[in-house]
């Protein structure tokens, strides 16, 4: 993994997974778009789909295969409710799992929500040199995960290491 003194903006896809949200009330997707742009990256694509394994896999597979999509951040479907199925949909698509992401997310989340953090199945991985981060559906969780973990790890200047060297580039 490499660190660079120069910032390299990335193409980030945002996927909201929800049976109840729409574009008007997608606060988590809006937060991720705002944070992505504030970090200097581009929102390459943004979608909102139902919590359906096959819809998730279709959207994710399209982005994973697209040479321009470099990072995917999902929000929603990582809990234990009956329809929460993001881990089951996404994990089979991953080439490598980033175990530390979920562990660190839950550790940081504990300060906000206490032991309820054990119900979070947030995770991350790499598929076809595309980084995928799966966050819970709450706006606070998205802000925490992006600001404290994702943002520094997709910034090519972060030292001693970051994920910039692991993703697809021109």
N, C-alpha and C positions, 0 to 999 in steps of 0.2 A: 504494500500500500504506500502511496506517495503523498507527500505534502508539497504544496507549491506556494510561492510568494504571490502568485497571480490568481485572481478570482476567475473561475470558469462557470458561467451560468448554465444551468441544466434545464432540460425539458421535463416537467413534472406533470403527471396525470393525476387527477383527483377523482375518486370514485366514492360516492355516498351510497351506502347499502341500507335501505329502509323500506318498510312496508307502510309507513305513515308520513314520511316527509315528502315535500315537493320543492320546487325551486324557490317558492315564496318563504318557506320556513326551514330551509336547509342551513341552519346556523353553523353546523360543523363544517360542511363543505365550503361555506362562505369564509369561515375562519381559516381553513387550510389554504384557500385561494389567496386570501389577504397575506397570510404569513409567508407563503411561497414567493409572492411578488415583492414583499418587503425585504426578503432575503436576497433579492436580485435574480431569482430564477424565473422561468417562463411557465405559465400554465399551458401546457401543450394541448390538453383535452380535459374536459370535466363532464362527468355523467352522474346520473342518479338512477339507480335501478332497485327493483324489489329484492328482498332477501331470498334469493333463489340461486341455488348452487350453479345451475347451468347458465343463467344470465351473467353471474359473476365470472365464471370460467370463460365465457365468450368474450366479454369486454377485456378481461385481463389478458387472454391469449392474443387478442388483436394487438394490444399495446406491447406485449412481450415480443411479438414478432416484428413490430415496427422498429426499424433501425433508429428512428429519431426519438422515440420515447425512452427516457433514461431512468426515471424514478416514478413509481406509482405509490400513492398514499391513499389507503382506503379508510373510511370511517363507518362504523356500524357493524353489527352482526358478530361481535366478538364475545358476547356474554353467554349466559346459560339459558336464556329464554328459549321456548320451543322452536322458534324460527331462526335463531341465531346460528348461522352456518358458515360464516366466513372462513374459519380455520379449516373446516372440512372441504370447502371449495378450493381454497388457495394452496394449501400445503402440498397437494399432489403435483402442482405446477412448478414447485421450487426445485432448483438444482442444489442449492445449499441453504441451510437454515442459519439465521443469525441469533443464536440462543440468548446472547447477552441483551438483546433489545427488550424482549419481554420481561426478563429479570429486572433490568434497570427501570423499565417503565413502571412495573409494579412497586419497586422500591420507592421511586419518586412519588408515585400516586398515593402511597400509604400516608404521606403527610397531609393530603387533602381528604381522603375518604376512609382512612383507617383500614381495618382488616377486610373491609368489603373489596379491597383490591385483589384478593385471592380469586374473585369471580371474573376477573379480566383475563381474557385469553389473547391479549395483544401479542403480536409476533412480527417477525420480519425475515426476509430471505432474499435470495438472488435467483433469477430465472433468465437464462439467455442474456446474461450481463445487464439485466434490468433489476434495480433495487425495488423491493416491494415491502412497504410498511403497512401493517393492519392495526388501526387504532379503534378504540371504542367509539360509540356514537355521540358521546357527550362533547359539547363544545369545550369544556374545561379540559377534558382528557386530550382532545386534539391540540389545544394550545400547549399543554404541558409536553406531550410527546414530540410535537414538531419543534417547539422552541428549545427544549432542553436536550433532545437527543438527535432528532433528524436533521435540523438545521446545521449544527456543527459537523455532523458526519457526512453531509453532502457538500460541504464547503471544502474546496480543494486546498485551502490555506490552513485547515485544522491540523495541528501537530500534537502528538507525534505521528498520528495516522488518521486516515479518513477513507471513505469508500470511493472517492473519485477515480482512483486507479483500477477499480474493479468493474466499472460500468462501461457500456458501449459508447464509443466516441467516433467522430468522423475521422 
